[in-house]
Amino acid sequence: MKKILAIETSCDETAIALLQTNQIVFGQLEQYEIEVLGEATRSQIDTHAPYGGVFPTLAKREHAQYIVALTDEVFRQTKITYESHAPIDEYTKNYISHSCQKNENLLSPAMEFLSREQKPIIDYIVVTVGPGLAPALWVGVMWAKMLSQRYQIPIIPANHMIGHLYAALLSDTNSENKFSLTIPTEKFITLLVSGGHTEIILTDIQKNMHKKIGHTLDDAAGEAYDKVARMLALPYPGGPQISRLANTAREKFLSPVQFPRPLYNDSTFNFSFSGLKTAVQYYLRDTYSKSTPIPFEDTLRIALGFEDALIDCLIHKTEKAIITHSPSALACGGGVSANTTLRERLHHLAKKHTIPLHIPKIVHSTDNAIMIALTAVVGNPEPVSLENISAIPSVSL
């Protein structure tokens, strides 16, 4: 049984979670009991909404302002147990001061917390090192390193996208804070779709293999949603707004505007959504006057046409990967996996190929610390020294 403190600051969610895990089935089938002892998350959507997207420097400031308080909240929720520990020494004070040189609003709360709290009984600290926004990632990494230095708790770097992959494999139990994590016994395919990434991953846990077999050549799916939403003067984040309008169009049986499906018929598993976004832009330019608002029904038809085209591409390339690799299961993770139409079509796709579909609860689709903790549950990753852990914004699988 392990206790894991997880830290996630890759983009615009500051998230802390404390999990207790237990492997309950051995042999070929890996299954784990997951109990969430404490969790706290702060979204920055309201901060970035006026700008229509995430500003890295603002994200960094917000993470630094709230990360210590969120950690404290998790400890209070958990009623965590402690062991006696020596008072903070000068070396650690200097280490904290040096770590906060570029995050001055982190220094005072970090020093107060680390001077006050005794050593928590935790086995590992797991922190997202990438991919993500460099300034945002560094806040989480530096806080993890300060905790590790102060309490001598081993630290494990986590890949954000692998976290999304494992979050898809969580299953509910009868308890609100308990889950089971079941790893497919043979290779499986995961569609990862988020604001920054769109990838198809072939995974074989037994061989410790995560192989990217398809990816976007330009815009990610979530990024395309946000850009088209801005064209339609919709609030940030754009994905939920576009999907809401598209669902309304379906309920009204409106016909979608027809947009292209880039790379639909090529031989790879890759995606391209920049051309789709540009097709929407040209349609708006050629159809409407800048001085005249777009009629609401037209906005519905545009949203429906865009979403249909994007999801058609996601499903088509995923099915091509299934046909080629004959996986034992299909999984989907990332923020865009919360899209109801995508979820429905993935269920139909899995049923068509008679394989199980693993998809996270809506709450676990977006960035969260639970998924980051899961990266330390599977495969028993090795801790690294403080000198060898850093933010890696463009880290790959």
C-alpha positions as MATLAB code, in Angstrom:
seq = 'MKKILAIETSCDETAIALLQTNQIVFGQLEQYEIEVLGEATRSQIDTHAPYGGVFPTLAKREHAQYIVALTDEVFRQTKITYESHAPIDEYTKNYISHSCQKNENLLSPAMEFLSREQKPIIDYIVVTVGPGLAPALWVGVMWAKMLSQRYQIPIIPANHMIGHLYAALLSDTNSENKFSLTIPTEKFITLLVSGGHTEIILTDIQKNMHKKIGHTLDDAAGEAYDKVARMLALPYPGGPQISRLANTAREKFLSPVQFPRPLYNDSTFNFSFSGLKTAVQYYLRDTYSKSTPIPFEDTLRIALGFEDALIDCLIHKTEKAIITHSPSALACGGGVSANTTLRERLHHLAKKHTIPLHIPKIVHSTDNAIMIALTAVVGNPEPVSLENISAIPSVSL';
ca = [
       0.000    0.000    0.000;
       1.409    3.393   -1.035;
       0.502    6.997   -0.281;
       1.186    9.389   -3.158;
       1.038   13.191   -3.139;
       0.488   14.475   -6.685;
       1.023   17.980   -8.096;
      -0.321   19.213  -11.454;
       0.380   22.687  -12.915;
       0.867   22.058  -16.631;
      -1.578   24.692  -17.849;
      -4.457   26.528  -16.140;
      -5.431   24.133  -13.339;
      -3.593   24.110  -10.025;
      -4.306   20.652   -8.638;
      -3.141   18.676   -5.599;
      -4.262   15.177   -4.599;
      -3.276   12.568   -2.046;
      -3.991    8.956   -3.014;
      -3.624    5.632   -1.309;
      -3.118    2.710   -3.668;
      -3.095   -1.032   -3.268;
      -2.428   -3.730   -5.873;
      -5.149   -6.305   -5.382;
      -4.633   -8.752   -8.248;
      -1.253  -10.121   -9.292;
      -0.117  -11.990  -12.361;
      -0.935  -10.910  -15.899;
      -3.900   -8.769  -14.907;
      -2.850   -5.658  -13.039;
      -5.583   -4.152  -10.900;
      -5.337   -1.529   -8.203;
      -7.569   -0.084   -5.537;
      -7.352    3.712   -5.548;
      -8.607    5.772   -2.613;
      -8.579    9.556   -2.898;
      -7.703   10.751    0.586;
      -7.762   14.423   -0.344;
      -8.066   16.579   -3.455;
      -8.087   20.306   -4.190;
      -8.165   22.074   -7.558;
      -8.323   25.701   -8.606;
      -9.276   26.604  -12.156;
      -7.910   29.724  -13.837;
     -10.635   29.966  -16.490;
     -11.941   33.289  -15.173;
      -8.412   34.725  -15.180;
      -7.729   33.852  -18.813;
     -11.248   34.271  -20.246;
     -10.837   37.999  -21.089;
      -7.852   37.090  -23.296;
      -9.511   34.186  -25.101;
      -6.734   31.771  -24.131;
      -4.134   30.873  -21.532;
      -1.333   33.384  -20.937;
       1.717   31.508  -19.537;
       2.913   34.330  -17.275;
      -0.542   34.749  -15.749;
      -0.799   30.995  -15.288;
       2.543   30.985  -13.480;
       1.421   33.783  -11.151;
      -1.838   32.031  -10.293;
      -0.121   28.688   -9.630;
       2.412   30.349   -7.341;
      -0.322   32.194   -5.460;
      -2.483   29.157   -4.671;
      -0.372   25.983   -4.751;
       0.660   26.065   -1.080;
      -2.870   26.802    0.132;
      -4.226   23.915   -1.951;
      -1.617   21.560   -0.503;
      -2.573   22.700    2.981;
      -6.247   22.112    2.138;
      -5.514   18.543    1.050;
      -3.585   17.864    4.255;
      -6.486   19.220    6.322;
      -9.040   17.120    4.386;
      -6.949   14.013    4.880;
      -6.124   14.494    8.540;
      -2.758   13.170    7.484;
      -0.496   11.516   10.009;
       2.961   12.855   10.731;
       6.207   11.673   12.185;
       8.612   13.719   14.259;
      10.921   15.824   12.212;
      13.714   18.276   12.950;
      13.010   22.011   12.679;
      13.742   23.536    9.316;
      17.473   24.138    8.925;
      19.386   26.972    7.275;
      20.275   24.878    4.216;
      16.599   24.155    3.544;
      15.659   27.806    4.148;
      18.266   28.843    1.585;
      17.025   26.145   -0.790;
      13.478   27.506   -0.523;
      14.641   31.098   -1.010;
      16.659   30.137   -4.070;
      13.761   28.122   -5.496;
      11.414   31.101   -5.157;
      13.692   33.650   -6.816;
      11.446   33.866   -9.890;
       8.227   33.310   -7.911;
       8.353   35.832   -5.090;
       4.681   35.390   -4.153;
       5.463   31.714   -3.485;
       8.251   32.416   -0.967;
       6.266   33.528    2.098;
       3.551   30.818    2.031;
       6.118   28.121    1.181;
       8.408   29.117    4.051;
       5.500   29.335    6.499;
       4.097   25.929    5.475;
       7.411   24.096    5.483;
       8.424   25.621    8.819;
       5.087   24.711   10.429;
       4.282   21.242    9.137;
       5.904   18.120   10.522;
       6.921   15.348    8.108;
       3.800   13.802    6.544;
       3.773   10.023    6.161;
       3.834    9.883    2.356;
       5.735    7.424    0.170;
       6.189    9.539   -2.972;
       5.687   12.996   -4.389;
       4.684   12.895   -8.059;
       4.785   16.052  -10.168;
       3.989   16.869  -13.775;
       7.170   17.803  -15.633;
       5.581   18.050  -19.090;
       4.261   18.502  -21.626;
       2.796   21.893  -20.838;
       3.551   25.598  -20.448;
       7.081   26.085  -19.139;
       6.352   28.871  -16.595;
       3.378   26.938  -15.227;
       5.231   23.625  -15.026;
       8.133   25.177  -13.133;
       5.899   26.288  -10.259;
       4.739   22.722   -9.629;
       8.224   21.293  -10.081;
       9.811   23.758   -7.659;
       7.104   23.195   -5.017;
       7.576   19.431   -5.332;
      11.327   19.821   -4.942;
      10.902   22.017   -1.864;
       8.606   19.439   -0.264;
      11.034   16.672   -1.160;
      14.026   18.559    0.208;
      12.278   19.518    3.444;
      10.786   16.107    4.247;
      13.175   13.777    2.397;
      10.341   12.177    0.426;
      11.298   10.583   -2.933;
      10.096   12.477   -5.996;
       8.856   10.987   -9.297;
       8.423   12.980  -12.540;
       5.148   12.445  -14.409;
       4.191   12.757  -18.066;
       0.926   14.680  -18.285;
      -0.376   12.716  -21.297;
       0.332    9.332  -19.688;
      -1.738   10.628  -16.774;
      -4.682   11.225  -19.109;
      -4.207    7.709  -20.493;
      -4.384    6.084  -17.052;
      -7.322    8.274  -15.986;
      -9.318    6.648  -18.782;
      -8.804    3.260  -17.106;
     -10.389    4.284  -13.783;
     -13.633    2.542  -12.852;
     -16.157    3.652  -10.243;
     -16.881    1.692   -7.087;
     -19.735    2.121   -4.624;
     -17.744    4.777   -2.781;
     -17.440    8.391   -3.904;
     -13.697    8.528   -3.263;
     -12.677    4.981   -4.214;
     -11.883    3.703   -7.698;
     -10.358    0.674   -9.316;
      -7.645    0.913  -11.954;
      -7.573   -2.065  -14.294;
      -4.846   -2.389  -16.900;
      -5.720   -4.296  -20.099;
      -3.724   -7.522  -20.277;
      -2.749   -7.011  -23.926;
      -1.936   -4.022  -26.117;
      -4.616   -1.338  -26.329;
      -5.145    1.908  -28.205;
      -5.780    5.298  -26.611;
      -7.040    8.425  -28.333;
      -5.679   11.411  -26.391;
      -7.481   14.639  -27.244;
      -6.891   17.916  -25.422;
      -6.220   21.597  -25.940;
      -2.550   20.970  -26.663;
      -2.409   17.397  -27.968;
      -4.186   15.015  -30.293;
      -2.503   11.611  -30.439;
      -3.203    7.936  -30.930;
      -1.124    5.793  -28.571;
      -0.475    2.056  -28.761;
       0.231    0.771  -25.247;
       1.496   -2.556  -23.947;
       1.874   -2.305  -20.172;
       3.562   -5.728  -19.962;
       6.350   -4.410  -22.215;
       6.300   -0.929  -20.649;
       5.539    0.480  -24.110;
       3.680    3.669  -25.007;
       4.124    4.208  -28.744;
       2.707    7.242  -30.529;
       1.337    5.956  -33.841;
      -0.600    9.062  -34.851;
      -0.641   12.755  -33.975;
      -1.802   16.147  -35.193;
       0.505   17.842  -37.663;
      -0.608   21.318  -36.561;
      -3.496   22.358  -34.282;
      -4.738   20.041  -31.559;
      -8.462   19.289  -31.486;
      -9.107   21.434  -28.404;
      -7.043   24.257  -29.867;
      -9.155   24.184  -33.054;
     -12.326   24.358  -30.945;
     -11.031   27.440  -29.135;
      -9.951   29.206  -32.339;
     -13.281   28.619  -34.071;
     -15.098   29.775  -30.924;
     -13.172   33.054  -31.079;
     -14.231   33.489  -34.732;
     -17.837   33.126  -33.574;
     -17.291   35.547  -30.649;
     -17.993   32.808  -28.103;
     -16.543   32.915  -24.566;
     -13.427   30.998  -23.527;
     -13.025   28.047  -23.220;
     -14.484   27.489  -26.659;
     -14.905   23.721  -26.732;
     -17.938   23.485  -24.429;
     -19.538   26.498  -26.165;
     -19.197   24.999  -29.659;
     -20.480   21.625  -28.426;
     -23.493   23.221  -26.733;
     -24.431   24.994  -29.982;
     -23.824   21.859  -32.056;
     -26.084   19.830  -29.758;
     -28.794   22.475  -30.069;
     -28.505   22.230  -33.862;
     -28.939   18.449  -33.654;
     -32.012   18.834  -31.469;
     -33.490   21.205  -34.049;
     -32.551   18.852  -36.926;
     -30.616   21.630  -38.651;
     -28.359   20.755  -41.562;
     -24.645   21.366  -40.871;
     -22.444   23.619  -42.943;
     -20.178   21.279  -44.871;
     -16.492   21.635  -44.023;
     -13.533   19.514  -45.210;
     -12.086   16.514  -43.340;
      -8.302   17.073  -43.653;
      -6.102   13.949  -44.056;
      -9.224   11.787  -43.940;
      -8.126    9.538  -46.785;
      -4.353    9.493  -46.316;
      -2.535    6.325  -45.281;
      -1.373    7.469  -41.835;
      -3.071    7.760  -38.440;
      -2.251   11.492  -38.325;
      -4.584   14.473  -38.016;
      -4.603   18.057  -39.290;
      -7.077   20.607  -37.977;
      -5.484   23.871  -39.144;
      -7.131   23.530  -42.557;
     -10.514   22.881  -40.974;
     -10.150   25.987  -38.837;
      -9.168   28.001  -41.929;
     -12.161   26.639  -43.861;
     -14.449   28.016  -41.138;
     -12.626   31.347  -41.282;
     -13.041   31.603  -45.078;
     -16.694   30.582  -44.871;
     -17.379   33.383  -42.396;
     -15.440   35.888  -44.503;
     -17.220   34.986  -47.739;
     -20.728   34.641  -46.292;
     -21.198   37.439  -43.783;
     -20.494   41.133  -43.541;
     -18.272   42.267  -40.676;
     -20.869   44.847  -39.704;
     -23.760   42.363  -39.536;
     -24.144   39.814  -36.727;
     -24.338   36.182  -37.802;
     -27.911   34.901  -37.432;
     -28.193   32.539  -34.459;
     -29.457   29.629  -36.559;
     -26.462   30.028  -38.867;
     -24.137   29.961  -35.858;
     -25.740   26.663  -34.847;
     -25.204   25.190  -38.315;
     -21.563   26.353  -38.400;
     -20.858   24.889  -34.968;
     -22.484   21.603  -36.001;
     -20.564   21.443  -39.273;
     -17.249   22.142  -37.573;
     -17.792   19.608  -34.779;
     -19.022   16.918  -37.152;
     -15.939   17.352  -39.364;
     -13.503   17.254  -36.438;
     -15.090   14.245  -34.749;
     -15.362   12.408  -38.086;
     -11.581   12.733  -38.412;
     -10.969   11.523  -34.835;
     -13.218    8.481  -35.238;
     -12.002    7.572  -38.732;
      -8.313    7.579  -37.803;
      -8.983    5.744  -34.538;
     -10.892    3.061  -36.415;
      -8.055    2.758  -38.914;
      -5.668    2.174  -35.979;
      -8.012   -0.472  -34.539;
      -8.186   -2.321  -37.849;
      -4.406   -2.202  -38.255;
      -3.322   -3.162  -34.715;
      -6.215   -5.336  -33.420;
      -6.079   -3.967  -29.846;
      -7.701   -5.662  -26.865;
      -9.370   -2.401  -25.810;
      -9.948    1.225  -26.768;
      -9.415    4.135  -24.379;
      -9.884    7.887  -24.695;
      -8.544   10.634  -22.439;
      -7.919   14.371  -22.335;
     -10.200   17.375  -21.999;
     -11.988   16.846  -25.329;
     -13.020   13.352  -24.169;
     -15.719   15.166  -22.162;
     -17.503   15.946  -25.457;
     -20.798   14.025  -25.434;
     -20.908   13.415  -29.191;
     -17.358   12.082  -29.243;
     -18.157    9.784  -26.317;
     -21.247    8.424  -28.060;
     -19.395    7.755  -31.283;
     -16.522    6.052  -29.447;
     -19.030    3.756  -27.736;
     -20.454    2.828  -31.153;
     -16.950    2.292  -32.538;
     -15.908   -0.010  -29.688;
     -19.168   -1.961  -29.990;
     -18.652   -2.323  -33.747;
     -15.210   -3.892  -33.182;
     -16.345   -5.838  -30.074;
     -13.726   -4.352  -27.757;
     -14.273   -2.591  -24.402;
     -14.135    1.199  -24.243;
     -12.373    2.905  -21.320;
     -13.246    6.573  -20.945;
     -12.963    8.747  -17.828;
     -15.756   10.343  -15.873;
     -16.261   13.930  -17.012;
     -14.576   15.202  -13.838;
     -11.448   13.170  -14.635;
     -11.340   14.229  -18.304;
      -9.921   17.656  -17.589;
      -6.518   18.226  -15.972;
      -6.392   16.921  -12.406;
      -3.881   15.633   -9.868;
      -5.435   12.179   -9.502;
      -4.342   11.255  -13.020;
      -0.804   12.430  -12.241;
      -0.661   10.197   -9.173;
      -1.686    7.222  -11.319;
       1.548    7.466  -13.319;
       3.397    6.363  -10.177;
       0.974    3.512   -9.498;
       1.579    1.518  -12.683;
       4.986    0.128  -13.540;
       6.716    1.195  -10.294;
       8.677    4.139  -11.743;
      11.937    5.012  -10.033;
      12.356    8.229   -8.020;
      14.951   10.696   -9.286;
      17.323   13.053   -7.504;
      16.351   16.695   -7.102;
      19.206   17.695   -9.405;
      17.792   15.570  -12.213;
      14.203   16.735  -12.195;
      13.100   19.771  -14.199;
      10.234   21.031  -16.315;
      10.294   19.638  -19.861;
       7.552   21.528  -21.750;
       7.802   19.467  -24.952;
       8.504   16.054  -23.397;
       7.272   13.162  -25.530;
       6.078    9.698  -24.597;
];
